[in-house]
Amino acid sequence: MDVAVAVNLISSVQESQEDELNSWNLAEKMMLGSLLLETGNYEFWMALGCVSGHKALRQHSFIRGLKLDVSLASAWAYLGKLYKEEGENQLGRQAFDRARSIDPSLALPWAGMSAEMITSESSADEAYDSCLRAVQIMPLAEFQIGLAKLARLSSHLLSPEVFGAIRQAVQCAPSYPESHNLCGLVYEARHDYESAVTFYRIARYAWKISALPLPESHLADISVNLARVLCKVGNVLDAVRELEYLKERGLLNVEGLQVYAVSLWNLGKNDLALSAVRDLAMCIPTIKMSSAVAAICLICTLLYSISGAGSAINWILRMPREMLESAKTSFVVSAVDAVDGTNLLQAVVSSSRGSLSSLEETIEMHLLIALSKLIRNGSGSYLNIQSAIDHLRKALHMYPCCSSLRNMLGYILLCREQWGNNHVIRRCCSVGYLDSIKQDFRSACDVIGAEAVACDATACCNMEYSLSTCKYQRAQDPSVMGIMQRWFRLEPWNPHARYFLILGLFQKSLREKYPQHLINVLKRMISTALINPLCLENLFDRYRRFQLLLCSSEICLRAGDVSGCVSYAKEASNLSLPDACIFSAHLQLCRAHAAEDNHTSLSEEYMQCLKLKSQHPVGWISLKLIESRYRPQNVLTASDSGFRDGIIESNGSWNTWLAVYNFFCGLISQQAQDFQRAEEFLAEACSLAASESCFFLCHGVNCMDLAKRQCDPQYITMGIRSLKKALEVSSIRLPFVYYLLAQAEASLGSKAKWERSLCYEWSSWSSGTRPAELYFQMHLLGQHGSEPTSGQDAYGDPQDWILRAIHLNPSCSRYWRILSKYTK
């Protein structure tokens, strides 16, 4: 009976298509003969279904084969394909499911299921995974093209599997226009725009010479893609020509209108761009929702860029509320509301945020809200950083493991420029060992690298040395340098990774007094970074190059290569940057000319610094040091007034910076041997910053010098008062202070206080760091200290102390003279 049904179906086909019998009937007749001889062979039924061109006969053959062997996976797969071609999606899905469960190594069921899943937008990732499995099993060009299409919908165009598959599809099916078109999309996603343009042109040529009747809509899609990439590479005129050609032929679709509007705006033709925007707005009610959302977002952006926030707000308010109920439009509307400040969109913003469904969208909205608070609640030219920090902290209570929120909070804390709690930044932006480096607003590595540089710049002290009076102390954390090195190894092409690693190594070399091995590494890395071409249109890229040039200049100066130092500093000064940045380059030139005793050039660069001005007080302090040491001609006290202006512009604490300035003026007066004036400056610094132990220490030392030079016990009393104040305000026991106190107390004849101060001084130093002079003082204490209560010396043998002092400093003749007295 089954053979009869098959023969009947063949006969019906023969009656309707007798002129085509010779082209297809022979294979079917041969399979029919095989079935006449062996009707129970399921393989023959499978073969008949594959070679037949009649759909009913194919269905009958596959079903008959499955009746003979229900576990025939290939029959289920071909039957599912047949049902899909006929629009029977439910039957096709069931057939594919059975085929996959019987034999997962078949490619066709995986490909068929991916085509079924893509009808649901939420299943785009699952459809991509199914098609990828099919490509891995059988790399057919059709499957590879389908994989690239699904990758575009599921945001996997950057996947290396997609790149390899579409490249192979281009080689295996060069006559398919779609393979070249998708290859162009992959290259565009990888920012290789030149290659993308090439493949789009090849795709258009393949469409023109194709023997198949391809619809013109395919040509329109290819031309729109080509125009979009031409616009990205800056060839906007050619992009506009491509789109105007499509417009003349009536092929300009919604996506083409979007590219057309952006291209006209880039050309500065705002009136034509607004006309294209109006045409695009008229198309919104007639297109599907996903395309309408993209069009709405673009219209808002262009209206804001061309006509300002008011025009964008008016258009948003005229839009039906249901058209704005999507995540993407919610972000755009919230951004417009953030920069407007009139609160006209508050109702729209509140309702549109209800469309946020995923965790990622919610997190991104919190980031946008933080930025809006940053710019909306500020006053004048200052940002309201605290308001943004408060919102991010609240968000982190809800999502404590979110790295994006942590990175943003760390970045804003860093922008606050309050260096007392920088360790909080590092805790916010912790990078795990296996964490991937993500291209966020600011990655964790970006923030940690910037924090490490800022900490070194504000608290650069050697922790092995005990004199640590700065209140912004932090332990030198070697893991930060490890993070930067790992980041650079993972992304050696990333200029940010190279930049922060160079700055970290440079500051490490500064702490270690520029060892040769670090200098060699820095020279190699900086030369590579400077050779690599950078787009200097970006302000940050120019500033990064500026910093690298100054690092090279400083390395040359330390190595004695003054000409190289001047060359790098001059190149840095020629970059297009704000005057406050260029000030640093001319300051470096001042140092270079001072090193070669070129006072004429030094005076010129000094005047240039006064002209440019620094926005930070540190720049003026550095200039003051150069002024005091080299005394350029024709210069009065311009640095003093510039320093005060710098405090105002930096929005810093007036008393704190004025205290620092007086402190440096006191040090300058000390170098000039003007100890009386130095005492006045240092006393003023102590009164302005009563919590800085370093100021009191220097004031006490200066008073001791004055007492020695003028034989005035009043200065000894002042010195003792300042030294005790330094001990009082310091969080740690300071070395040298008790030693100076011991000298002062001894000058006043207090032997007991002298002994006690020397004992405190001894305990202030860690083992292995005590200087030779301290051992010499202990020798004096052993010689002239209090009488021992037992038969042994209370402070040890004086000769042992002097021997230790000589061991640490054998070049001191005073120690040898004392030792010679013991040997006689």
Order of alpha helices (4+ residues) and beta strands (2+ residues): alpha-alpha-alpha-alpha-alpha-alpha-alpha-alpha-alpha-alpha-alpha-alpha-alpha-alpha-alpha-alpha-alpha-alpha-alpha-alpha-alpha-alpha-alpha-alpha-alpha-alpha-alpha-alpha-alpha-alpha-alpha-alpha-alpha-alpha-alpha-alpha-alpha-alpha-alpha-alpha-alpha-alpha-alpha
